[in-house]
Amino acid sequence: MTPEALGELNQALDAAGVGYTSEIYPGTVHGFTMSDTDAFSASGLKRHWDRLLSLLDRALTNS
């Protein structure tokens, strides 16, 4: 997703009143979590899991 497309998505989410977090991981491209591709980024994967597990912990604890 390009930064421009992400900006458009964020605007649409804002207009809809949706709570969200958007992040661009520097130095990564689409597919960076897939270890069997040239796009793989070990540091990106770690950050992704850190963020995802934190999100799931908050969402499942507050439900």
C-alpha positions in Angstrom: 0.0 0.0 0.0 1.4 3.3 -0.9 1.6 6.2 1.6 -1.0 8.0 -0.5 -3.4 5.0 -0.4 -2.9 4.7 3.3 -3.7 8.4 3.7 -7.0 7.8 1.8 -7.8 4.8 3.9 -7.1 6.8 7.1 -9.4 9.6 5.9 -12.2 7.2 5.2 -11.8 5.5 8.6 -11.7 8.9 10.3 -14.9 10.0 8.4 -16.6 6.7 9.5 -15.6 7.3 13.2 -13.6 4.0 13.3 -10.9 3.5 15.8 -7.7 2.2 14.2 -3.9 2.3 14.1 -2.0 2.5 10.9 1.7 1.8 10.7 4.3 1.7 8.0 7.4 -0.4 8.9 10.4 1.4 7.4 12.5 -0.8 5.2 9.8 -3.3 4.5 7.6 -4.2 1.6 4.3 -6.2 1.3 4.9 -9.7 2.4 7.7 -8.9 4.9 6.4 -11.5 7.4 6.8 -14.4 4.9 10.1 -16.0 5.7 10.3 -17.9 2.4 10.3 -14.7 0.3 12.7 -12.0 -0.7 10.5 -9.5 1.1 11.2 -11.1 4.5 12.3 -8.8 7.3 13.2 -10.4 10.6 13.0 -7.1 12.4 9.7 -6.3 10.8 8.3 -9.7 11.7 9.3 -9.1 15.4 7.7 -5.7 15.4 4.6 -7.1 13.8 4.2 -9.9 16.4 4.9 -7.5 19.3 2.1 -5.2 18.0 -0.3 -7.9 17.1 0.0 -9.8 20.4 -0.4 -6.5 22.3 -3.6 -5.7 20.3 -5.0 -9.2 20.9 -4.2 -9.0 24.6 -6.1 -5.6 24.9 -9.0 -6.8 22.8 -9.5 -10.1 24.5 -9.0 -8.7 28.0 -11.5 -5.9 27.5 -14.2 -8.1 25.9 
